[in-house]
Amino acid sequence: MSGAKRSWAVGKFARILGGTCLVAAFAAAGLFGTEYLLSSESAANQPQQGGQQQATRVGVSEPTRREFATEVSAVGTIMPVRQVDIASSVEGRVTEVAVSSGAEVEQGELLAQLDARAERAALRSAEATLSEAEQNLARIELLNESNTAAEQRLEQARATFARAEGDVMAARAALEDRTVTAPFAGTLGFVDLDAGAYVTPSTTIARLSDLSVVQVDLSLPERYFEQVSPGQRVELTVPAYPDAGFSGTVTVRDSAVAAGSRSFDVRAEISNADRRLVGGMFAQTRVVFGTYDGLAVPDDAIISEGARTFVYTVSDGQAARQTVSLGGSAGSLTEVTEGIEEGDRIVVTGWDNLRDGAPVEVAENVAREGLE
C-alpha cells in the first residue's frame, strides 16, 4: 500500500472513531439530564424538612342563601304607551307655532294656530242667524198659545231654529279645526314648522309621545305559553344605561302561537316617571316566573374542566375537591344545587395551585366578593 492510501485510511478511521465518541458523549449527556430531571421532580414532590409539604395560601368564603328566579330571557323593543304624529285636520297657513322641539306639553295645550279669519266670520254669521231664528220661534210659540198662529208656521220656525243651531255647531267646529292642540300630555319630538308655512292634513307638525309609561314587546318560545300570564314580573336592561335595571309587569299575552316561528308575543309595561326610556330602544328582557332561595358562591370559586364543574373546600387545613351542580345566577354569585352545604369554607383565590388533599393556609384578608 502506498503512503498516500495509508494516510487516507488512517484519516478515515480517525473520523469514524471521532464520530462514534461524539455520539456516545451525547447519549451519556442525555441519560444524565433525564436522571437529573427525574431526581429534581422527585425531590420537589418529597415533603420538605419536618415531613410536611408547604401549604398554599388561599382565600375562602362561606356560601350564603340568596334569592334566585326561574325565568326566560328574550330581546324586545321599547315603545311609548301612547304615540301619535300631530297634524292639522284641515289645510291652511300657520300664524303661530306655540311650542318648541322636545317640549313637555299638557293635554289641550296649543301647539300651532292656523289662519282662522274666514271661520270666525262664518261663526258670527251663523250665531246671528241662530239668534234671529230663536227670536222668531219664541214669537210664534207665544202666538200659538193664544191660538192665533197656525201649527204649520210653528213647525217651520222650529226647523229653522234647529238648522241655525247646526250651522253654529259646524262653524265652531271649523274654527276649532284651525287650532292644533295636544291630545294628551307628553313629550314632543322635533317641531320643524314656522309661522307662515302652509300645511295640509298630510303635514306632520310634531310627534307626541307619552313616556310616563313605556311598553316592551317580545316573543317567547311556545313551551312557555302556559307559564306566562298578566301580572308577572319583567326585568330589563338597555344599552343606553348598562348599569341600570328596570322592571315592569306583563299586561298582555297573545291569544295564539305563530305557526311559522312557534312563538307567541308578550307585552309588558314599565313605569318611566324619569323619562329615561324612549321609543325604539333595544331591551334585553327577563320574564320572571317565580323566586326561590338557593345556596350561592362567588363566581370566582367555580372551576370548569370540560363537562365537569367543581370547587375546592377547606377542612382541617386541607383542600378537598368537590364536584358541584350549578343553578341560576344573581349578579356575581352562582347557585350551587349539589356538592356543598352551608358552613363549608369555599376557596375563592389561590385554587389554581391546588390539588385534592393539598395542605392550605387560609388568608383571612381576602375579600369575599358578592357576599358582603
C-alpha positions as CSV (number, residue, x, y, z in Angstrom):
1,M,0.0,0.0,0.0
2,S,1.3,3.4,-1.0
3,G,1.9,6.1,1.6
4,A,-1.0,8.2,0.2
5,K,-3.5,5.4,0.5
6,R,-2.3,4.6,4.0
7,S,-2.7,8.2,5.1
8,W,-6.2,8.3,3.6
9,A,-7.2,5.1,5.5
10,V,-5.8,6.4,8.8
11,G,-7.8,9.7,8.4
12,K,-11.0,7.8,7.6
13,F,-10.6,5.6,10.7
14,A,-9.9,8.6,12.8
15,R,-13.1,10.3,11.6
16,I,-15.2,7.3,12.2
17,L,-13.7,6.9,15.7
18,G,-14.3,10.6,16.5
19,G,-18.0,10.4,15.3
20,T,-18.5,7.3,17.5
21,C,-17.1,9.0,20.5
22,L,-19.3,12.1,19.9
23,V,-22.5,10.0,19.7
24,A,-21.5,8.2,22.9
25,A,-20.9,11.6,24.6
26,F,-24.3,12.9,23.6
27,A,-26.0,9.7,24.7
28,A,-24.3,9.9,28.1
29,A,-25.3,13.6,28.5
30,G,-29.0,12.8,27.6
31,L,-29.1,10.0,30.2
32,F,-27.5,12.2,32.8
33,G,-30.0,15.0,32.0
34,T,-33.0,12.7,32.3
35,E,-31.8,11.3,35.6
36,Y,-31.3,14.8,36.8
37,L,-34.8,15.9,35.8
38,L,-36.4,12.9,37.4
39,S,-34.5,13.3,40.6
40,S,-35.4,17.0,40.7
41,E,-39.1,16.2,40.2
42,S,-38.9,13.5,42.8
43,A,-37.3,15.9,45.2
44,A,-40.0,18.5,44.5
45,N,-42.7,16.0,45.3
46,Q,-41.0,14.9,48.5
47,P,-42.1,16.5,51.8
48,Q,-39.9,19.3,52.9
49,Q,-38.0,19.4,56.1
50,G,-40.1,18.3,59.0
51,G,-42.1,15.8,56.8
52,Q,-44.7,18.3,55.6
53,Q,-45.5,19.8,52.2
54,Q,-45.5,23.6,52.0
55,A,-49.1,24.9,52.5
56,T,-50.7,27.0,49.7
57,R,-52.2,30.4,50.8
58,V,-55.8,30.7,49.7
59,G,-58.8,33.0,50.3
60,V,-62.0,31.4,51.4
61,S,-65.7,32.3,51.7
62,E,-68.8,30.6,53.0
63,P,-71.8,30.1,50.8
64,T,-74.9,32.1,51.7
65,R,-78.6,32.0,50.9
66,R,-79.7,34.2,48.1
67,E,-82.9,34.7,46.1
68,F,-82.9,33.2,42.7
69,A,-85.5,33.3,39.9
70,T,-87.0,30.9,37.4
71,E,-87.1,32.9,34.3
72,V,-86.7,33.1,30.5
73,S,-84.8,35.7,28.5
74,A,-85.7,37.5,25.3
75,V,-85.0,40.6,23.4
76,G,-87.6,43.3,22.9
77,T,-88.2,46.8,21.6
78,I,-89.4,49.6,23.8
79,M,-92.3,51.8,22.7
80,P,-94.2,54.6,24.4
81,V,-97.6,53.5,25.7
82,R,-99.1,56.3,23.5
83,Q,-97.5,58.0,20.5
84,V,-99.1,60.0,17.6
85,D,-97.9,62.2,14.8
86,I,-99.7,65.5,15.2
87,A,-101.2,67.0,12.1
88,S,-103.9,69.5,11.2
89,S,-107.3,68.1,10.1
90,V,-107.6,71.0,7.6
91,E,-105.2,72.9,5.3
92,G,-104.2,76.4,5.8
93,R,-101.4,78.9,6.6
94,V,-99.8,78.8,10.0
95,T,-100.0,82.0,12.0
96,E,-98.4,80.8,15.3
97,V,-96.2,78.0,16.5
98,A,-96.6,77.9,20.3
99,V,-94.1,75.1,21.2
100,S,-90.5,74.1,20.5
101,S,-88.8,70.7,19.9
102,G,-88.6,68.4,22.9
103,A,-91.1,70.4,25.0
104,E,-93.3,68.8,27.6
105,V,-96.9,69.7,27.0
106,E,-100.2,69.1,28.8
107,Q,-103.4,67.8,27.3
108,G,-105.2,70.5,25.4
109,E,-102.2,72.8,25.2
110,L,-101.8,74.9,22.0
111,L,-99.3,73.6,19.5
112,A,-100.0,75.6,16.4
113,Q,-102.6,78.1,15.1
114,L,-103.8,78.3,11.5
115,D,-105.3,81.4,9.9
116,A,-109.0,81.4,11.0
117,R,-110.4,84.8,9.9
118,A,-112.9,83.2,7.5
119,E,-114.0,80.7,10.1
120,R,-114.5,83.3,12.7
121,A,-116.6,85.4,10.3
122,A,-118.7,82.3,9.4
123,L,-119.3,81.6,13.1
124,R,-120.5,85.2,13.7
125,S,-122.9,84.9,10.8
126,A,-124.2,81.6,12.0
127,E,-124.7,82.9,15.5
128,A,-126.6,85.9,14.2
129,T,-128.9,83.6,12.2
130,L,-129.4,81.4,15.2
131,S,-130.3,84.4,17.3
132,E,-132.9,85.6,14.7
133,A,-134.3,82.1,14.4
134,E,-134.6,81.8,18.2
135,Q,-136.5,85.1,18.5
136,N,-138.8,84.1,15.7
137,L,-139.6,80.8,17.3
138,A,-140.3,82.4,20.6
139,R,-142.7,84.8,19.0
140,I,-144.6,82.1,17.1
141,E,-144.8,79.9,20.2
142,L,-146.3,82.9,22.1
143,L,-148.9,83.4,19.3
144,N,-149.6,79.7,19.3
145,E,-150.6,79.8,22.9
146,S,-153.3,82.3,22.1
147,N,-154.4,80.2,19.1
148,T,-153.5,83.0,16.6
149,A,-150.7,81.2,14.8
150,A,-151.0,78.2,12.6
151,E,-149.4,74.9,13.6
152,Q,-147.5,74.8,10.3
153,R,-145.8,78.1,11.0
154,L,-144.7,76.8,14.4
155,E,-143.1,73.7,12.9
156,Q,-141.3,75.8,10.3
157,A,-139.9,78.1,12.9
158,R,-138.7,75.1,15.0
159,A,-137.0,73.6,11.9
160,T,-135.4,76.9,11.0
161,F,-134.1,77.2,14.6
162,A,-132.7,73.7,14.5
163,R,-130.9,74.4,11.2
164,A,-129.4,77.5,12.7
165,E,-128.1,75.6,15.7
166,G,-126.5,73.1,13.3
167,D,-124.8,75.9,11.3
168,V,-123.4,77.4,14.5
169,M,-122.0,74.0,15.6
170,A,-120.4,73.5,12.2
171,A,-118.9,77.0,12.2
172,R,-117.5,76.4,15.7
173,A,-116.0,73.0,14.6
174,A,-114.4,74.6,11.6
175,L,-112.9,77.3,13.8
176,E,-111.6,74.7,16.3
177,D,-110.0,72.8,13.4
178,R,-107.8,75.8,12.8
179,T,-106.3,75.3,16.3
180,V,-103.9,72.3,16.8
181,T,-103.7,71.2,20.4
182,A,-102.1,68.3,22.3
183,P,-104.5,65.3,22.5
184,F,-102.7,64.1,25.7
185,A,-99.8,65.1,28.0
186,G,-96.5,64.0,26.7
187,T,-93.1,64.9,25.1
188,L,-92.8,66.4,21.7
189,G,-90.2,65.4,19.1
190,F,-88.8,67.7,16.5
191,V,-91.1,70.7,15.6
192,D,-89.9,71.6,12.1
193,L,-92.5,74.3,11.4
194,D,-92.5,78.1,11.3
195,A,-95.2,80.7,11.1
196,G,-96.2,81.4,7.5
197,A,-95.9,77.8,6.4
198,Y,-98.8,76.2,4.6
199,V,-99.9,72.9,6.0
200,T,-102.2,70.1,4.8
201,P,-103.6,67.1,6.7
202,S,-100.6,65.1,5.5
203,T,-98.1,67.6,7.1
204,T,-96.7,66.3,10.4
205,I,-96.4,69.1,12.8
206,A,-94.6,67.1,15.6
207,R,-94.6,63.6,17.1
208,L,-96.1,63.4,20.6
209,S,-95.1,60.6,22.9
210,D,-96.5,59.7,26.3
211,L,-93.3,58.5,28.1
212,S,-94.8,58.3,31.7
213,V,-95.2,54.6,30.9
214,V,-93.4,52.6,28.2
215,Q,-94.2,49.1,26.9
216,V,-91.9,46.4,25.6
217,D,-92.9,43.8,23.1
218,L,-91.1,40.5,23.0
219,S,-91.6,36.9,21.6
220,L,-91.2,33.8,23.7
221,P,-90.9,30.1,22.6
222,E,-94.1,28.1,22.5
223,R,-93.1,25.9,25.5
224,Y,-93.6,28.9,27.9
225,F,-97.1,29.7,26.7
226,E,-98.9,28.3,29.8
227,Q,-96.4,29.9,32.2
228,V,-96.9,33.5,31.1
229,S,-99.9,35.5,32.4
230,P,-100.7,39.2,33.0
231,G,-99.2,40.5,36.2
232,Q,-95.9,38.6,36.0
233,R,-92.7,40.5,36.7
234,V,-90.4,41.5,33.8
235,E,-86.9,42.9,34.3
236,L,-84.9,44.5,31.5
237,T,-81.7,46.3,30.7
238,V,-80.9,48.7,27.8
239,P,-77.5,49.5,26.2
240,A,-78.1,53.2,26.9
241,Y,-77.9,52.5,30.7
242,P,-75.8,49.4,31.1
243,D,-75.5,49.7,34.9
244,A,-79.2,50.3,35.4
245,G,-82.1,47.9,35.7
246,F,-85.8,48.4,35.0
247,S,-88.8,46.3,36.0
248,G,-92.5,46.1,35.0
249,T,-95.3,43.6,34.6
250,V,-96.8,41.6,31.8
251,T,-100.1,43.2,30.5
252,V,-101.0,41.1,27.5
253,R,-100.2,37.7,26.3
254,D,-101.1,36.9,22.7
255,S,-104.0,34.5,22.3
256,A,-102.2,32.3,19.7
257,V,-98.8,30.9,18.8
258,A,-97.4,31.9,15.4
259,A,-97.3,28.8,13.2
260,G,-94.1,29.9,11.4
261,S,-91.9,30.7,14.4
262,R,-93.7,28.6,17.0
263,S,-93.5,31.6,19.3
264,F,-96.0,34.0,20.9
265,D,-96.0,37.7,21.6
266,V,-95.9,39.3,25.1
267,R,-96.4,42.9,26.0
268,A,-95.2,44.4,29.3
269,E,-95.5,47.9,30.8
270,I,-92.7,49.7,32.7
271,S,-93.1,52.8,34.8
272,N,-90.9,55.6,33.3
273,A,-91.5,58.6,35.6
274,D,-88.0,59.9,35.0
275,R,-88.4,59.6,31.2
276,R,-85.1,57.7,30.8
277,L,-86.6,55.1,28.4
278,V,-87.7,56.2,25.0
279,G,-89.3,54.6,22.0
280,G,-87.2,52.3,19.7
281,M,-84.7,51.3,22.4
282,F,-83.4,47.7,22.3
283,A,-84.1,45.8,25.5
284,Q,-82.7,42.6,27.0
285,T,-85.6,41.3,29.0
286,R,-86.2,38.5,31.6
287,V,-89.7,37.2,32.3
288,V,-89.7,36.0,35.9
289,F,-92.0,33.0,36.7
290,G,-91.1,32.7,40.4
291,T,-88.4,33.1,43.0
292,Y,-86.8,30.8,45.5
293,D,-83.9,30.7,48.0
294,G,-80.7,28.9,47.0
295,L,-77.1,28.4,48.2
296,A,-74.8,30.9,46.4
297,V,-71.0,31.1,46.0
298,P,-68.9,33.7,44.2
299,D,-68.3,33.0,40.5
300,D,-64.5,33.1,41.2
301,A,-64.7,29.9,43.2
302,I,-66.2,27.8,40.4
303,I,-63.8,25.7,38.2
304,S,-64.8,24.1,35.0
305,E,-62.9,21.3,33.2
306,G,-64.8,20.2,30.1
307,A,-68.3,18.9,31.3
308,R,-67.2,18.8,34.9
309,T,-67.6,21.6,37.4
310,F,-66.1,21.7,40.9
311,V,-64.9,23.8,43.8
312,Y,-62.3,23.4,46.5
313,T,-63.4,23.3,50.1
314,V,-61.1,23.7,53.1
315,S,-61.3,21.5,56.2
316,D,-58.6,20.8,58.9
317,G,-56.0,22.6,56.8
318,Q,-56.5,20.5,53.7
319,A,-58.2,21.2,50.3
320,A,-60.9,18.9,49.1
321,R,-62.1,18.9,45.5
322,Q,-65.9,18.8,45.4
323,T,-67.9,18.2,42.2
324,V,-70.9,20.6,42.1
325,S,-74.1,21.1,40.1
326,L,-75.0,24.7,39.3
327,G,-78.3,26.5,39.1
328,G,-79.2,30.1,38.4
329,S,-77.1,33.3,38.8
330,A,-77.6,36.5,40.8
331,G,-75.0,39.2,39.9
332,S,-71.5,37.9,40.7
333,L,-72.9,34.8,42.5
334,T,-74.0,31.4,41.2
335,E,-76.3,28.9,42.8
336,V,-74.9,25.5,43.7
337,T,-77.6,22.9,43.9
338,E,-75.4,19.9,44.8
339,G,-72.0,19.3,46.2
340,I,-71.7,21.8,49.1
341,E,-73.5,22.7,52.3
342,E,-74.0,25.8,54.4
343,G,-70.9,26.4,56.6
344,D,-68.5,24.9,54.1
345,R,-65.3,27.0,53.5
346,I,-65.0,27.5,49.7
347,V,-61.7,28.5,48.1
348,V,-62.1,31.8,46.2
349,T,-58.5,32.7,45.4
350,G,-55.4,30.5,45.1
351,W,-57.1,27.4,43.8
352,D,-55.1,27.4,40.6
353,N,-52.2,25.9,42.7
354,L,-54.2,23.3,44.5
355,R,-54.8,19.6,44.2
356,D,-57.1,17.3,46.2
357,G,-55.7,16.8,49.7
358,A,-53.1,19.6,49.5
359,P,-52.3,21.5,52.7
360,V,-53.6,25.1,52.7
361,E,-53.2,28.2,54.8
362,V,-56.2,30.5,54.9
363,A,-55.5,34.2,54.2
364,E,-58.2,35.9,56.2
365,N,-57.7,39.3,54.5
366,V,-59.0,38.1,51.1
367,A,-62.2,40.0,50.1
368,R,-65.4,37.9,49.9
369,E,-66.7,39.5,46.7
370,G,-70.5,39.4,46.4
371,L,-71.2,38.1,49.9
372,E,-70.9,41.2,51.9
